[in-house]
Amino acid sequence: MSEPLLTLERIGKVYGAKMALHDVNFSLYPGEFIALVGMSGGGKSTILRLIAQLEAPTSGEITFAQSDMVTRVMFQNDRLLPWLTNVQNLSFKSSDPTQQARALAMLDTIGLADFANGYPSALSGGQKQRLALGRALMADPQLLLLDEPLGALDALTRRKMQASIAKICHDQQLTTLLITHDVEEAARMADRVIVIKDGTNIYEADGAKGQDAATIGTVAERVLEVILNPATPARG
Ligand SMILES: Nc1ncnc2c1ncn2[C@@H]1O[C@H](COP(=O)(O)OP(=O)(O)OP(=O)(O)O)[C@@H](O)[C@H]1O
């Protein structure tokens, strides 16, 4: 296997009297799509903030394959700029023709080629999330962090977006870390699923990305069982 893009070793994070994380250990490999799942308050978002270097761990070490790694985060709230057109949200109004051409090509990749000159307010929830993904991808990130990006979408749109995001990440060979409460979403989208509970990674299993519904269901059931019963072996 290739060298990891990043490795978390014995990571701890304390906020005042609250120990949010203790002893988190895992690596993320180039081109891999991993999902962190677990109940609310388990520490998933804290791990994401540490990997994004928005905060530092209290203990332990995160090793990055390179110091100047380009990382982008996509949140549940799309954070689009409503006063810019959709294509300008990708090009940031750059007058550079190369950047403009890239923005148009990206709209095509995310299936919004017909919406270039409209505004985000006229897009559906799923379209807004695709535009937010396109904006993150414009930076050519080596690492994409997805923090519950589909949490606000209705069930059908969410399902479509799972397939569309997984495909875009796969086609671009992006290294991706997804945070979700939804075990089926994790099983469907990820190569590897890691369960975070009470501030530590208690279990990991191969995901069922691109596989049939029965396999996705089996992985999701197993992961759910582990989340509900922590006294389970550490590898599925
Ligand atoms: N800035 C902070 N100050 C104090 N406590 C915090 C802070 N950030 C997180 N915590 C605490 O750390 C624990 C882990 O929080 P975190 O948001 O990482 O969990 P999570 O698994 O992402 O939850 P959710 O799924 O609800 O987003 C929680 O008990 C939370 O209250």
The ligand as an ORCA input file, in Angstrom:
! r2SCAN-3c Opt
* xyz 0 1
  N     -15.339     24.221     21.217
  C     -15.777     23.325     22.107
  N     -15.849     23.625     23.416
  C     -16.281     22.725     24.326
  N     -16.675     21.467     24.028
  C     -16.634     21.112     22.735
  C     -16.190     22.015     21.710
  N     -16.277     21.366     20.523
  C     -16.740     20.127     20.793
  N     -16.962     19.986     22.121
  C     -17.453     18.768     22.788
  O     -16.676     17.680     22.347
  C     -17.494     16.537     22.137
  C     -17.352     16.074     20.689
  O     -17.983     17.030     19.835
  P     -18.043     16.876     18.258
  O     -18.772     18.054     17.717
  O     -16.676     16.614     17.749
  O     -18.911     15.550     18.096
  P     -19.639     14.987     16.790
  O     -19.465     13.511     16.832
  O     -19.133     15.705     15.588
  O     -21.137     15.381     17.076
  P     -22.279     15.774     16.009
  O     -22.498     14.534     15.218
  O     -23.438     16.152     16.878
  O     -21.749     16.921     15.193
  C     -18.915     16.940     22.512
  O     -19.163     16.548     23.836
  C     -18.897     18.446     22.399
  O     -19.817     19.024     23.286
*
